[in-house]
Amino acid sequence: MKGKRALITGATDGIGKQAALEIAGMGAAVTLVGRNEAKTRAVCGELQSQTGNEDIDWLLGDLSSMAEVRRIADEFRNRHERLDVLLNNAGASFSSYAESVDGLEMTIALNHFSYYLLANLLLDILKTTAAGQGEARVVNVSSSAHNAAGSAGLQLDALSDPSQFKAFRAYGGSKLANLLFTYELDRRLAGAGVSVNAVHPGLVNTSFGDNMSGFMRHFFKLMKTVIGRTPQKGAETLVYLATSPEVVGISGKYWADKKQLDSSAISYDREKQRQLWEYSAEASGVG
């Protein structure tokens, strides 16, 4: 990975931090994206110390805000001329209905729109890097929880209806959106040398879900304690898809434990993929 650069969101904790550690340890330049300045700065220093790699920097922003995502993309472009790996990892689940600064339900705003917008804003630099080096990669962290969206899939007209909000279904819908986006982007990138894949990291014993309240918070903590994976195991397939020569040229797939899997039937619905892309393009003004 020497001479290559990765941009990793949600990189200050859990599997994002672990992936950043391992990719930086392979010699890649790494840009971390975090929300809290003190924590992000500290993690950057920690990774530099652990890997001996000084080419680790950071960008700060709230990825649930489209304006912040745009600023992050602009700042990255101002600093760097190449992007070999975009690892979209940031995400959360919310106990109750809330709206982002853009008026979107918070789960879809953070878990889907940050992926969609950041990837689209950086597509040209990904394509330029691929043209010069033969490939670039986008890795989107999804989840088997996408099945919780149900057989009807993601209901776009219900996303901003508080009366229809259910925490786990909203989270599952956002993870389904990650897959619909991955498959649609893969088609749109055909021939560009940029691969795009999605990954299920498994249930990982990290701080994920700690922002929730009530039953859902206790449920997540119990499940993580009983069956949760280590961050090292959870990050394994992220790092594999970001770095391994074994996956060169493989795109538009869903992975877990370094193996390709079939995602839910609804995730392969091309009309659903197109509808989500158009919804996202209209809401963001990009795409």
N, C-alpha and C positions, 0 to 999 in steps of 0.2 A: 504493500500500500504506500510505499515511499513515493513522493511526488504527487500524490492524490489528496483531494480534500473532501471531507464529509461534513454535512450540516445536519445536526441532530436536535430535534425538538424534545422537550420534556427530559432534558439531559442532566438535571441536577439531582435526580433520585431514581431509585429502582432500576428497571431494565434499561432505561435511557442512559443513566450514568454508567452502568456496567458496559453497555455497548460502546459508549464513548471511550471508556478505559481500554477496552480490548482493541478497538480500531486505532486509537492513538498509539497503543503499544506495538502495533504492526508498522508504525512509521508514518501513518497518514496525518496530514494536518486536519485538525478538527475544530469546527465552530459549534459551540454549545448555545442553545437557546433556553433561557430560563426567565422566570417572572420576578424573583426576589433578587435584588442586586447583591446583597451581602452573601447570600447562599451561592449564587451563581459565580461570583468572584472567588469564593472559597473553594468551590468544587473545581474550578479551572486551575487554581494553584495546586490543589490536591492531585489532580490528574497529571499535571506537569511533573510534580515531584515523584509520583509513583512510576511514571513511564520514562522519565528522562527526556520527554518530547516537549520542547518549548513552544512548538508551533500549535498551540491550543489557545483559541480566543473565545470570546463570548458576545452574545447579543441579548438584549433585555427587552421583554415585552409581554403583554397579556394577549395570548393567541386567540382568546374569544372575541377580540376586537379586530374588525377588518382593517381599520386604520393602523393598528399596531402591527398586524401582519404585513401590510404594505411597507411600513417603515422598516421593519426587520429585513424584508427583501431588498429594499433600497440600500440599507446600510451594508448588507452582505455584498451587493454588487459594487458598491463604492470601495470596498476593501479588497475584494478577491476577483480574479479573472477566470477562475475555473470552479466547477462543481462536479465531482465524480459520483457522489452519493448523497441523496437527500433522504434522510430517515425521519419520516413523520411518525412520531411516537407519543407526543403530548396528548393527554386525554383525562377525563374524569367522569364520575357518575354523580348525579345530584338527587338528593332526597325529595325535593319539592320543586315545583315549577318556578323558574326564574327566567328573565330575559336578559340577553346581552345588550351592550350599548347600541347595537344595530337593530334591536327589536326582534331578535331570533331567540327561540328557546335555547337555553344555555348549553344543553348537552350536544345538540346538533351544531351549534355555533363553534364550540371548542373542538369537538371530536371529528367533525366533518369539514366545516368550512376552513379551518386552519390548514388542513391537508390540501383541499381543493385550491384555495387561493395561493398558498405558498408555492405549490408545485407549478401552477400556471404562471405565476410571476417570475419563476426562475427557469421556465422551460427553455428559453433561448440560450442561457448559459449552460444548461445541461446538454442541449443539442450541439453547441459549439465545442464543449469538452468531448462529447462523443465523436464528433467529426475529426478531432485531432488525435484522440486516443483509441478510437474503435468502439467505445461504449461509455455509458453513464447509467446510473441506477437510481430508481425511486423505490423505497421500501415503505409500505404503509402498514402500521400495526392495527390489525383488526382483532377479532375474537370469535370464538365459537358461540359467544353470547349473541351473535347476529341472528341465531335461530329464534331468539326471544321475540323478534319482530313479528313472527307468525307467518302463515301462508299468504296473507295479503300483502306482506312486505311493508315498506316504509310509506306511510300515508302522509303525503306532503301537505295536504289541505288541513290536517289535524295537528301539525307541528306546533302551531302557535295558539292552540286552544287549551287553556289551563284545565278545563273540565275533563279533557281526555288524557291528561298527563298521568302516566304511571312510571315510576323511576326506572325499573328494570327494563320495561318495554322501550322507554326512551333511549336507554343505553344500548339495548340490542338494536334499535333502529339506527343509531349512529354508527354502530359497527357494521351493520348491513350497508349503510351508505359508503363506508370505506371500501367495501367489496365492489359495489356498483360503480364507484368512482374508479377503482383500480382497473376494472375490466373495460370501461369506456375509454379511459386514458390510454390503455394499452393499444386499443384499436386506432386511436387518433395519432399515436406515435409510431405507427407501423413504418419501418424503413428509416427511422431517425437514429437508430443505434442506442436508444434509451429504453432500458427495460423497466417494467413496473410490476411489482409483486406485492401480495398481501400476506400477512403472517398472523397466526394465532400463537401467542407466547405461552398460553396456559395460565392458570391461576397462580400468581406469584405473590409471595409473602413480602410485600412492600407497603408503603404508606397509601397505596391506592385505596380509595373508599373511606379514608379517615376523615374526609371533609363532610361525610354524610352524617345524618342524625337518626335517632330512634332505632327502630328494628333493623333497618338496612345497615346501619353502622355496625351493630352487634353481629348481624349475620355475616357481613364481609370479614370481620375480625375472626370469627369462629372458623369460617371456611379457610381463611389464609393460614391460621394456626394449625388446623388439622391436616389439610391436604396441599397447602401452598408450596410452590417450588421456590428454590433459591433464586435470587436475581441472576446468578451465573447461568442457571439452567434456563430461566425465562428469556435471557438475552441471546441464547445460543443460536437460534434460527435467524434472529435479526442480523447478527454479525455474519453468519453464513451467507445470507442473501446480499449483504452489503459488500462482501469481500471475496468470496470463494470463486476460483476459476471454474469450479464445477457447474456453476449456474450461468456462465456467459451465454447470452443469446436466449435464455429462457425468460419468458415474460407472460404476464396476464394469468398468473397462477396463484393459488392459495396454499400456504405452507404451514406445517406444524412439525416440530421435531425433525427438521431438515428433510421432510418428505412432502410431496405434493398431495393435497387432499381435494375432494370435491366439497365445495361450499353448498349452501342451501339452494334448492331449485330456483327460488325466486331471485337469487342473486345473479343468475345467468339470463334473466329476462332482459333482452336488449331494449325493449320499450321502456322498462323501468330505469335502465341505465341512462337512456337518452333523456327521459323526463327529469331525473335528478340533475343531470348536467345542465339542462336548460333552466331549471329552477335555481341552481347555484350560480349560473352565469348572470341571470337576471338580478338576483339578490346582491351579487358582488360587483357586477359591471365588468367582469373579466371572463373570457372564455367564449 
